[in-house]
């Protein structure tokens, strides 16, 4: 019984290592996700509306601080 258990454990460990190597080698989904993040980052960095909105937000925060004496994060 002990020998059967050990033999089965070795087989299971070998299969698990094989499965892990296959999973690590399959980078299609990871590469697609990196591409989506890169595209989104590029769009956000180059969007003039974002810069305008940030300027307006900063101005509104300063107005609020001058009126209330408090600055929200």
C-alpha positions, 0 to 999 in steps of 0.5 A: 500500500505504501509503495502504491501511494509513493508510485502514485505521488511520483506520477501525480507530481510529474503530471503537475510539473508538466501541466505547470510548464504548459501553463507557463508557456501559454502566454497568449492571454497574458500577451493580449492583456499587456497589449490592451493595457498598453493601448489604454495607457497610450489613449489616456496619456494622449487624450487632451480631454483628460488634461483639460479635466484635470486642470478644471478639477484642480481649479475646483478643488482650490475654489472649494479650499478657499471657501471651506478651508478644507482640501479633499483628496 
